Amino acid sequence: IRTLRAHGATATYMYEAIGGNFRLDALQAAILGVKLPHLEAWTEARRANAACYMAMFKASGLVERGLITLPVVLKDNRHVYNQFVVRAQNRDALKAHLAAQGIGSMIYYPKPLHMQACFADLGYGEGDFPAAEEACASVLALPIYGALTAEQQHLVVQTIAGYYGV
């Protein structure tokens, strides 16, 4: 039951069964009711931080050199930037470098869906969805919370540029 209520995960981002998110109790619902009126302002703060990151990364030369690929927002769509996920060359080493400098980052979904145990019965394996596999091997989420300052973002971009020698 614990596994099913946590999306079917037995370890972080490793899914043994198809589950759901059944972890909201009455107290959490009450707290969310208080937070909900602030949601739009928090979203706009993250969007502003994302715009700042976009400009900083483009100015750094990391994008132009193909070392970092920025998120894309399709026309007539609005991104809320719950995460700010980039694609990075040598992602795992970059993540370790950021951690050594005290900068948090996260790899969400390190294994593509077709390679999760919960979908093994579908018969797919490595190589069947190369774009998904490449995405899982290169994506890295950077800090994006609303209170993140421009100076902190500059440090993140500078640290990444330093890792790549840019």
C-alpha positions in Angstrom: 0.0 0.0 0.0 2.8 2.4 0.8 4.4 1.7 -2.6 1.1 2.3 -4.4 0.4 5.6 -2.6 3.8 7.0 -3.6 3.3 6.6 -7.4 4.5 2.9 -7.2 8.0 3.9 -6.3 10.2 1.6 -4.1 13.1 4.1 -4.3 13.4 7.6 -5.5 12.1 7.7 -9.1 12.2 3.9 -9.5 8.7 2.5 -10.1 7.9 -1.1 -9.4 4.1 -0.7 -9.9 1.7 1.8 -11.3 0.5 3.9 -8.4 -0.8 7.3 -7.6 -0.3 10.3 -5.3 -2.6 9.4 -2.5 -0.8 11.3 0.3 -3.0 14.3 0.9 -4.6 14.3 4.3 -7.1 16.8 5.8 -4.4 18.9 7.5 -2.4 19.2 4.3 -5.6 20.1 2.4 -6.3 22.9 4.9 -2.8 24.3 4.6 -3.1 24.2 0.8 -6.3 26.2 1.1 -4.4 28.9 2.8 -1.6 28.8 0.3 -3.7 28.7 -2.9 -4.3 32.5 -3.1 -0.5 33.0 -3.3 0.0 30.5 -6.1 -0.1 33.0 -9.0 2.4 35.3 -7.3 4.7 32.4 -6.6 4.4 31.3 -10.2 5.2 34.7 -11.5 8.3 34.9 -9.3 9.5 31.6 -10.7 8.7 32.8 -14.3 10.8 36.0 -13.6 13.6 33.9 -12.3 13.4 31.6 -15.4 13.6 34.7 -17.7 16.7 35.8 -15.7 18.3 32.4 -16.1 17.5 32.4 -19.8 19.2 35.8 -20.3 22.2 34.8 -18.2 22.8 31.5 -19.9 22.5 33.0 -23.3 25.0 35.8 -22.4 27.4 33.2 -20.9 28.1 31.5 -24.2 27.0 28.1 -22.8 24.0 27.9 -25.0 25.7 29.0 -28.2 28.4 26.4 -27.6 25.9 23.6 -27.1 26.9 22.9 -23.5 23.6 23.9 -22.0 20.2 23.6 -23.7 17.5 25.7 -22.2 13.8 24.8 -21.7 11.5 25.7 -24.5 8.0 27.3 -24.1 5.8 26.7 -27.1 3.8 29.5 -28.6 0.6 30.3 -26.8 1.7 28.3 -23.8 2.7 29.4 -20.3 5.4 27.6 -18.3 5.1 27.7 -14.5 8.7 26.5 -13.9 8.0 24.2 -11.0 11.5 23.1 -12.0 14.0 24.8 -14.3 15.4 21.9 -16.3 18.3 22.2 -18.7 20.0 19.7 -20.8 23.7 19.6 -19.9 26.8 18.0 -21.5 28.5 15.7 -18.9 25.5 16.1 -16.7 26.6 13.8 -13.8 30.0 15.5 -13.5 28.4 18.9 -13.7 25.9 17.9 -10.9 28.8 16.8 -8.7 30.7 20.1 -9.4 27.6 22.1 -8.4 27.2 20.0 -5.2 30.9 20.6 -4.3 30.2 24.3 -4.6 27.2 24.1 -2.3 24.7 24.5 -5.2 21.7 22.1 -5.2 20.5 20.5 -8.4 18.3 17.5 -9.0 17.9 14.7 -11.6 14.2 14.0 -11.9 13.3 10.7 -13.5 16.7 9.3 -14.3 15.2 6.3 -16.0 12.7 6.6 -18.9 9.2 5.2 -18.5 9.8 2.3 -20.9 12.6 1.1 -18.7 10.8 1.3 -15.4 9.9 -2.1 -13.8 6.2 -1.1 -13.7 6.1 -1.1 -17.5 8.3 -4.2 -18.1 5.3 -6.2 -19.3 5.1 -3.9 -22.3 8.2 -5.4 -23.7 10.3 -2.3 -24.4 14.0 -2.1 -23.6 17.1 0.0 -24.0 17.3 1.6 -27.4 13.5 1.5 -28.1 13.0 5.2 -27.3 16.4 6.8 -27.8 15.1 10.4 -27.4 13.6 9.6 -24.0 16.8 7.8 -23.0 19.0 10.7 -24.1 16.8 13.2 -22.2 17.0 11.1 -19.0 20.8 11.1 -19.4 21.2 14.8 -19.8 18.5 16.7 -17.9 19.4 18.6 -14.7 17.0 20.8 -12.6 18.5 24.0 -11.2 17.3 26.1 -8.3 14.2 28.1 -9.4 12.2 28.9 -6.2 10.6 32.3 -6.1 12.9 33.8 -3.5 16.0 33.0 -5.5 18.0 36.2 -6.0 19.6 37.4 -9.3 23.0 37.2 -7.4 22.3 33.5 -6.6 21.3 32.8 -10.2 24.5 34.5 -11.4 26.5 32.3 -9.1 24.8 29.2 -10.5 25.5 30.3 -14.1 29.1 31.3 -13.2 29.7 28.0 -11.5 28.4 26.1 -14.6 30.5 28.2 -16.9 33.5 27.6 -14.8 33.0 23.9 -14.9 33.0 24.0 -18.7 35.9 26.4 -18.8 33.8 29.2 -20.5 
